[in-house]
Amino acid sequence: MEEKILEQIEEKERFTYHAYGFKSAQHAKSMPQAVINFLASVYERFIEEQKLDAKGIKSRIEKLKAEVLQSKAKKNETQAEITTYEGLKQEKSKQIEDLELERIDIKNGDGETGDTIPFVIGTFITILLTFYLFTFYSSSGYAALYGVKEGKISWISNPFAEISGGSIAIVILFPVIFLGLGFLIHDALEKNKKLVAQNKPKKFLTIGLLLFITLIADAFIGYKISQGVHNNEFNAALTEEQWHFNMIFSDINFYIVLLLGFVVYVIWGFLLNFVLSHPFVKTENEKIKILLENIDKKIEERRAELTEIIAKINSRSNLLMTLDDEISGKQNDIIGYENGVIPVNIPSLRAAVGEFMGGWGAYTHGFFGPKANDMLKETEQIKEDWLENKILNIKTEYSSGKF
């Protein structure tokens, strides 16, 4: 019946799959199960149309080989583009990494790590040493300014229990002088850091002058304390020799003052600089804010560029896979033509079947009305199963060189 329908269509008009589908549905009363036989005829007709004579086969093979060469050239070009983009990807990634490191350096100053443990320990010690120096210079300053209390051979005392009025203000404010000198040392060290950042030589004159002033002040305090302690010992008949200047070089109290005062003061000064210059307590000035904003903008731009490059790499990689499939398919077609096997163009086969089903559906809708949808739904499922099975077995069916 299928062959008879084909002959009738070809006698009356030029063959089309749509017309064949319409006539087939008419003869089969649109019965879903009947469509399989007509689909087989569609397939046979399609294969016949694919056949070529010897000259046509030779021409087709030459055309396929030319297309393979073009695809291979395109593949090499695409691979070269991927290699180029991979290099750009690494370059952009390195730029982003360098900018992020630069941002850290700008934010932290001289590349400080910003570790919390050294900062906490340094802060704790600095606070304790600040209280120590305040107490030390209060006691030693009182002893130097007001003298060691008579009857005592030790200068260490609680001055607040022994004085009142304006003297208390002096004793309280006296240690501030040394604390202020320590802060000036910190400021001088910070200026040296800026000079280093500007590739300029460091300046140590201010630091040296501040330390010298502190040393002289501690020496004077030590001298007054040593003298006061010796005079008390002399008045208590603990020594027979009156005080004279040369005694300072052998008096232990003088060196105790220098050790407990000046040496501790120097340690405190550098610890103070460490704490105050730490990133945790730094505030960003306007210049640093602008620098950081510019760095952030550059990082954002580089990341956008990197995203675009990655998208291009993915696009080229997908194109590369498509070209590989095209080359493989065309090479298989060449082998098929050379060995008498008809390469079947799957998309063209789907189009032919779709055209046939369009004619089948046109008749079904026109004749069965509301019932057509259920009938065509079942017919469409049968067609899909048949087409899927046909595509899976298509090479096996024609591998014998029959066509």
Summary of the structure (lengths in Angstrom):
residues: 403
radius of gyration: 49.6
end to end distance: 24.2
largest distance: 151.5
contacts: 1142
relative contact order: 0.14
helix: 82%
strand: 0%
